[in-house]
Amino acid sequence: MPTNSIPPVVLRGDVAVADPLSIVLGFLEAWRLDVGGGSAPGSFGEIDLRLANRDGARISASEIAAVLKRRRRIERALRAIAPDASLVRSDDTIPWPALGELFDAFAGIRGVGLSKATKTLHRKRPALIPMLDSVVQKYLADDDPGAKTPFGERALELVRGYKNDLDRNRAALSRLRREIGRTRELSEVRILDLLIWADQMSPP
């Protein structure tokens, strides 16, 4: 029986994570994940990019400067998305157009791809935006329209694919969020990210 009777989380390829709570708690202990800080929900600044680097974004000083040139455009898109917007809610409540505009604000910045952009934006809307790093992109390969697709459109398709996995595991992920919330605040989006990482990085 899974820890605290939390149902297994079923990933793609029919991979059933029988004890997801132990895996997430293990990540929290090993990585000492920091989910706080940053500018106000409708603002965007250098601090948000610096915090993304704590999450492994590796954004250089020149890239930070280039992103900050888009600051007004990024903030305009952020303000069109409620701070508590969540990917686990019904599809018709998710501000897809505004989210696409937010992703588009990062398009064409040299050295800044989906991984760096979403690691920066995740803290701004942690229940809505997954970190689309190389591991998660590989996991979502069936939903990836390809690198030639416009930046914002590609990001949206990957997020839609991510939502399918969230929806399939909504009950288990909600239970995990409540259980972990006794000591740390993690969204269902971040919890699924950690479970994908655990699966993808485990030995074959």
Beta strands, then each sheet from edge to edge (+ up, - down):
strand 1: 9-11
strand 2: 15-17
sheet 1: 1+ 2-
end
